[in-house]
């Protein structure tokens, strides 16, 4: 699976490089459809990067597999088209958007021969094993009994209460810090890069937070357009009513309903690729959990997960394929003054979402777009730290807008600085 993903990422990257250089995606795919390394490596009508890639693959065979003869299998070809479709590159190419599976390939590897070279499989497996064990203090993988023993030992302490326990198996380095405090703000040169750009805000829940962010993006960063992909007309109206005339003129509203993917494609075609995508929670949290009189039903819990986890996943799988984009995922908030179990649900969502944020940040480093992904938490671990009145809520709104600018303004990529491009990914910032 890892080798196939690497092959897919390599081919996809060369398709994107060719499109960036001015080639049409239809032209690139029509050349790629030949699929054989021998033909593509000498096809002068194919993009240079694709020719070099085919030549590289031709040198990796072992005489027993077809890894060196063909670039794609039908399964990989179907995944390539699906990825291009998610990224919006096939919006103006209906023929390719409607193509089924890998049928667009003119020739495919024979079924009676293996595609993957055994020697390369074993080499990668050894590298992965060494990479994992090198991050363990003991130099070996812990058994299930080891993790269970560590868990029991940790939880035996009567002082442990209200904490999130994440047994790491002794990992030396891990991106599992669920919360980082917000200090300072972004440099002006980063904010200047937002001038004239487009920012998307997906969702209309937490209207006051959205309005505060739009106001600051327009007035301080001078963005050209803020696109609000609202869930409903009433939700969009709640946001626009909180804006003054200047910010309201910059805001463009697109009512998406629950069809997020289609709305993102429509926004892409109408306003172009965004510099920043801010994904908001879908709806408020229920103020019930395990009460005997009124427990949270399975259907209600499923809706909580859909509004606060699945929704972010749906946005991320498309936004992660946008060039020059920063992706910001926002965890749910609990209105000040509420003392019910919604606070516990909000912390559960926050912690669970960060596992996704961290994983996505690492996976995005392997894609040609390298979209930075970070999270903003609107709920703190301790209830006493939450706002208690309107003035404190106003302070939190200001901190939220600062957090949006910190993780939403353009971040360094690997060409600017390998070091900074790695450390400003997968963070979870609490306002």
VOGU-3710 file (C-alpha; in Angstrom, 3 decimals, decimal comma):
1> xxxxxxxxxx> 0,000/0,000/0,000  2,839/2,410/0,871  4,620/1,753/-2,430  1,404/2,239/-4,386  0,723/5,518/-2,538  4,245/6,700/-3,350  3,715/5,864/-7,026  0,353/7,658/-7,026  1,809/10,729/-5,282  4,697/10,873/-7,763
11> xxxxxxxxxx> 2,472/10,695/-10,836  -0,047/13,142/-9,350  2,768/15,595/-8,519  4,015/15,589/-12,114  0,479/16,160/-13,422  0,131/19,163/-11,103  3,584/20,503/-12,056  2,598/20,323/-15,738  -0,698/22,149/-15,066  1,167/24,824/-13,102
21> xxxxxxxxxx> 3,423/25,348/-16,126  0,426/25,983/-18,379  -0,520/22,576/-19,770  -4,168/21,574/-19,739  -5,102/18,662/-17,535  -6,795/16,959/-20,526  -3,545/17,059/-22,524  -1,491/15,662/-19,649  -3,939/12,827/-18,975  -4,173/11,927/-22,677
31> xxxxxxxxxx> -0,380/11,440/-22,770  -0,401/9,597/-19,443  -3,054/7,224/-20,820  -0,322/5,454/-22,818  0,862/4,252/-19,383  3,970/2,342/-20,478  7,291/3,630/-19,201  9,029/2,908/-22,513  6,566/4,987/-24,551  6,192/7,868/-22,092
41> xxxxxxxxxx> 9,934/8,291/-21,497  10,381/9,090/-25,217  7,088/10,884/-25,867  8,088/14,441/-26,763  4,468/15,586/-26,481  4,363/14,533/-22,813  5,488/16,985/-20,089  9,200/16,782/-19,338  8,607/15,854/-15,685  6,417/12,926/-16,710
51> xxxxxxxxxx> 9,074/11,697/-19,182  11,761/11,810/-16,501  9,471/10,026/-14,038  8,785/7,240/-16,553  12,526/6,864/-17,138  13,103/6,638/-13,376  10,463/3,933/-12,998  11,968/1,974/-15,899  15,137/1,510/-13,844  13,387/0,042/-10,787
61> xxxxxxxxxx> 12,278/-3,336/-12,081  13,473/-6,768/-11,018  12,633/-8,693/-14,199  9,705/-10,452/-12,543  7,169/-7,660/-11,948  5,615/-4,927/-14,106  6,539/-2,034/-11,767  9,146/-0,827/-14,277  6,950/-1,253/-17,356  3,742/0,526/-16,384
71> xxxxxxxxxx> 3,119/3,733/-14,435  -0,371/2,920/-13,168  -2,689/0,042/-12,474  -6,436/0,504/-13,111  -6,926/1,016/-9,363  -4,244/3,716/-9,182  -5,627/5,367/-12,331  -9,085/5,572/-10,739  -7,607/7,089/-7,577  -5,646/9,626/-9,650
81> xxxxxxxxxx> -8,811/10,821/-11,398  -10,678/10,965/-8,096  -7,928/13,098/-6,567  -7,895/15,475/-9,535  -11,675/15,710/-9,317  -11,555/16,510/-5,586  -8,922/19,182/-6,271  -11,177/20,861/-8,838  -8,906/20,291/-11,841  -11,650/18,470/-13,782
91> xxxxxxxxxx> -14,365/21,115/-13,393  -13,774/22,259/-16,996  -13,073/18,749/-18,297  -16,406/16,888/-18,117  -15,141/14,017/-20,268  -12,476/13,167/-17,717  -14,695/13,936/-14,724  -17,167/11,305/-15,960  -14,507/8,695/-16,755  -15,049/5,412/-14,929
101> xxxxxxxxxx> -12,272/3,791/-12,915  -9,117/3,026/-14,865  -10,817/2,479/-18,220  -9,155/5,611/-19,596  -5,786/3,821/-19,682  -4,945/2,515/-23,166  -2,913/-0,343/-21,760  -2,762/-1,881/-18,282  -0,427/-4,327/-16,510  -1,241/-8,018/-17,129
111> xxxxxxxxxx> -3,169/-9,720/-14,335  -0,935/-12,826/-14,302  2,207/-10,901/-13,269  2,872/-9,080/-9,985  2,990/-5,289/-10,166  5,168/-4,637/-7,108  8,831/-5,787/-6,847  9,378/-8,049/-3,830  12,847/-6,638/-3,135  11,486/-3,086/-2,952
121> xxxxxxxxxx> 8,663/-4,209/-0,653  11,136/-5,806/1,764  13,427/-2,774/1,634  10,599/-0,372/2,498  9,309/-2,634/5,260  12,769/-2,677/6,851  13,083/1,119/6,617  9,675/1,625/8,230  10,504/-0,794/11,047  13,799/0,945/11,772
131> xxxxxxxxxx> 12,120/4,365/11,617  9,526/3,384/14,219  11,901/1,672/16,635  14,387/4,559/16,373  11,773/6,765/18,086  11,294/4,373/21,002  13,376/4,820/24,148  13,631/1,045/24,639  14,471/0,388/21,001  11,625/-2,096/20,552
141> xxxxxxxxxx> 7,861/-2,024/20,102  5,866/-2,347/23,342  3,513/-5,281/23,653  -0,175/-4,938/24,457  0,648/-6,031/27,997  3,293/-3,296/28,311  0,808/-0,583/27,291  -1,881/-2,048/29,572  0,523/-2,154/32,519  1,580/1,461/31,941
151> xxxxxxxxxx> -2,081/2,491/31,729  -3,015/0,783/34,996  0,049/2,261/36,724  -0,822/5,769/35,536  -4,510/5,582/36,423  -3,793/4,056/39,839  -2,785/7,504/41,062  -5,838/8,885/42,889  -4,766/12,419/41,901  -5,459/11,725/38,221
161> xxxxxxxxxx> -8,742/13,345/37,269  -10,109/15,076/34,185  -6,984/14,415/32,121  -6,500/12,998/28,644  -4,279/9,931/28,811  -2,488/9,021/25,581  -0,109/6,046/25,995  2,648/6,631/23,456  4,596/3,423/23,882  7,677/5,469/24,726
171> xxxxxxxxxx> 7,822/7,602/21,591  10,587/10,174/21,826  8,942/12,565/19,374  5,200/12,883/18,865  2,800/15,644/17,838  0,270/14,844/20,528  0,185/18,185/22,359  -3,536/18,817/22,405  -3,327/22,453/23,479  -0,904/25,293/22,915
181> xxxxxxxxxx> -1,507/28,696/24,421  -1,996/31,700/22,155  0,809/34,224/22,546  1,582/37,171/20,287  0,399/37,596/16,730  1,599/37,116/13,145  4,251/39,341/11,637  3,095/42,127/9,353  4,912/40,621/6,350  2,738/37,514/6,680
191> xxxxxxxxxx> -0,422/39,601/6,897  0,673/41,586/3,840  0,580/38,356/1,827  -3,200/38,192/2,400  -3,787/41,508/0,619  -5,915/41,025/-2,476  -6,434/37,324/-1,754  -9,541/35,192/-1,206  -10,475/33,563/2,108  -13,181/30,947/2,562
201> xxxxxxxxxx> -15,143/30,421/5,766  -17,125/27,186/5,670  -20,115/27,100/8,010  -22,326/29,710/9,657  -22,420/28,446/13,255  -20,805/30,799/15,807  -21,817/33,870/13,807  -20,104/36,349/16,141  -16,753/34,550/15,763  -17,096/34,487/11,987
211> xxxxxxxxxx> -18,091/38,151/11,824  -15,143/39,182/14,008  -12,736/37,229/11,795  -14,212/38,672/8,567  -13,983/42,206/9,944  -10,305/41,825/10,806  -9,434/40,073/7,541  -11,001/42,902/5,559  -9,759/45,889/7,555  -6,345/44,766/8,770
221> xxxxxxxxxx> -5,294/42,337/6,034  -7,162/43,952/3,109  -8,307/40,661/1,611  -10,167/41,081/-1,670  -12,960/38,589/-0,996  -14,259/36,555/1,918  -16,512/33,730/0,746  -18,972/32,376/3,313  -20,184/28,873/2,465  -23,210/29,004/4,728
231> xxxxxxxxxx> -25,356/26,093/5,763  -28,576/28,095/5,484  -29,882/31,524/4,497  -30,748/32,320/8,099  -27,216/31,405/9,203  -25,710/33,651/6,541  -28,030/36,478/7,570  -26,933/36,129/11,214  -23,323/36,727/10,101  -23,993/39,624/7,718
241> xxxxxxxxxx> -26,087/41,478/10,296  -23,023/41,691/12,552  -20,859/43,340/9,870  -20,507/47,006/8,991  -20,906/48,209/5,401  -17,235/47,828/4,416  -16,920/44,241/5,602  -20,378/43,326/4,272  -19,417/44,482/0,753  -16,389/42,202/0,772
251> xxxxxxxxxx> -18,355/39,165/1,971  -19,753/36,851/-0,695  -22,341/34,289/0,449  -22,961/30,876/-1,041  -25,635/28,745/0,627  -24,232/25,212/0,620  -26,728/23,276/2,700  -25,143/19,927/3,500  -23,553/19,501/0,052  -20,164/20,902/1,060
261> xxxxxxxxxx> -18,208/19,359/-1,807  -20,436/20,799/-4,559  -20,391/24,222/-2,882  -16,582/24,187/-2,715  -16,409/23,338/-6,419  -18,832/26,157/-7,212  -16,826/28,638/-5,115  -13,634/27,461/-6,816  -15,090/28,129/-10,248  -16,523/31,527/-9,289
271> xxxxxxxxxx> -13,864/33,073/-7,008  -10,755/30,998/-7,661  -8,499/29,132/-5,257  -8,472/30,417/-1,669  -5,392/31,401/0,294  -7,073/30,360/3,543  -9,909/27,963/4,330  -11,462/28,222/7,808  -13,691/25,239/8,594  -16,178/26,012/11,384
281> xxxxxxxxxx> -18,234/23,557/13,483  -21,539/22,644/11,886  -23,877/23,258/14,809  -24,090/23,756/18,580  -23,533/20,921/21,031  -26,420/19,300/22,940  -26,385/20,024/26,655  -26,954/16,389/27,620  -24,788/13,309/27,976  -25,386/10,439/30,423
291> xxxxxxxxxx> -28,256/11,787/32,492  -30,698/9,097/33,583  -33,726/11,245/32,756  -32,578/12,571/29,389  -29,497/10,750/28,022  -27,865/11,604/24,717  -29,327/9,271/22,101  -27,138/7,390/19,595  -28,692/9,460/16,790  -27,877/12,720/18,576
301> xxxxxxxxxx> -24,300/11,605/19,215  -23,945/10,654/15,544  -25,073/14,181/14,623  -22,476/15,659/17,017  -19,745/13,655/15,275  -21,075/14,591/11,838  -21,209/18,331/12,652  -17,838/18,519/14,382  -15,636/15,747/12,945  -16,960/14,353/9,653
311> xxxxxxxxxx> -17,650/17,869/8,411  -14,005/18,869/8,881  -12,916/15,675/7,109  -15,102/16,489/4,101  -13,661/20,001/3,868  -10,083/18,800/4,400  -10,037/16,121/1,704  -10,657/18,859/-0,885  -8,834/21,843/0,641  -5,696/19,714/1,097
321> xxxxxxxxxx> -5,461/19,565/-2,701  -5,527/23,361/-3,266  -2,286/25,099/-4,227  -1,131/27,891/-1,902  -3,797/27,188/0,706  -3,728/27,186/4,533  -6,343/25,023/6,254  -7,753/25,951/9,680  -10,067/23,590/11,603  -12,089/25,084/14,484
331> xxxxxxxxxx> -13,326/23,026/17,429  -16,768/23,733/19,016  -17,470/26,274/21,732  -19,850/26,284/24,674  -21,726/29,558/25,313  -20,564/31,281/28,467  -22,789/30,671/31,460  -23,705/27,110/30,511  -22,778/24,586/33,199  -24,087/21,373/31,630
341> xxxxxxxxxx> -22,275/18,421/30,030  -21,791/20,225/26,690  -18,420/21,364/28,085  -17,282/17,734/28,382  -18,486/17,019/24,843  -16,581/20,038/23,536  -13,349/18,773/25,120  -13,952/15,293/23,701  -14,390/16,758/20,216  -11,326/18,975/20,629
351> xxxxxxxxxx> -9,054/16,060/21,552  -10,470/13,750/18,899  -10,221/16,412/16,213  -6,579/17,025/17,034  -5,735/13,414/16,249  -7,145/14,075/12,775  -5,435/17,480/12,478  -2,042/16,001/13,335  -2,420/13,050/10,969  -3,607/15,278/8,131
361> xxxxxxxxxx> -0,711/17,697/8,644  1,784/14,846/8,250  -0,024/13,377/5,232  -0,161/16,783/3,529  3,626/16,994/3,720  3,701/14,060/1,283  1,537/15,836/-1,303  2,765/18,300/-3,898  0,448/21,028/-2,532  1,861/20,747/1,025
371> xxxxxxxxxx> -1,135/22,511/2,606  -0,416/23,589/6,227  -3,172/22,312/8,528  -3,741/23,628/12,051  -6,504/23,684/14,654  -8,074/26,402/16,798  -9,691/25,326/20,068  -12,588/27,381/21,412  -12,942/25,349/24,611  -10,387/25,245/27,406
381> xxxxxxxxxx> -9,628/22,262/29,639  -10,805/23,958/32,827  -14,284/25,478/33,066  -13,044/28,273/35,336  -10,888/29,580/32,453  -13,931/30,068/30,204  -15,431/33,567/29,681  -18,051/34,486/32,286  -19,507/37,729/30,899  -19,838/39,804/27,748
391> xxxxxxxxxx> -16,535/41,612/28,257  -14,582/38,370/28,597  -16,429/36,947/25,598  -15,342/39,993/23,579  -11,741/39,271/24,619  -12,139/35,692/23,416  -13,478/36,912/20,063  -10,382/39,061/19,638  -8,108/36,147/20,560  -9,938/33,977/18,020
401> xxxxxxxxxx> -9,331/36,463/15,211  -5,648/36,624/16,181  -5,475/32,822/16,073  -7,092/32,800/12,615  -4,408/35,195/11,373  -1,609/33,243/13,072  -2,450/29,915/11,442  -4,347/31,250/8,416  -1,861/33,731/6,959  0,581/32,147/4,462
411> xxxxxxxxxx> 3,145/29,954/6,221  6,646/29,055/5,000  6,888/26,121/2,607  9,774/23,698/2,209  11,434/25,963/-0,380  11,486/28,858/2,094  12,682/26,811/5,063  12,553/23,040/5,594  12,718/23,583/9,367  9,873/26,098/9,642
421> xxxxxxxxxx> 7,741/24,240/7,098  7,765/21,203/9,418  7,185/22,834/12,815  4,240/25,055/11,801  2,011/22,086/10,947  -0,504/20,097/12,982  -0,606/22,502/15,910  -3,609/22,967/18,167  -3,997/26,503/19,456  -6,335/27,385/22,335
431> x> -7,869/30,865/22,513
//
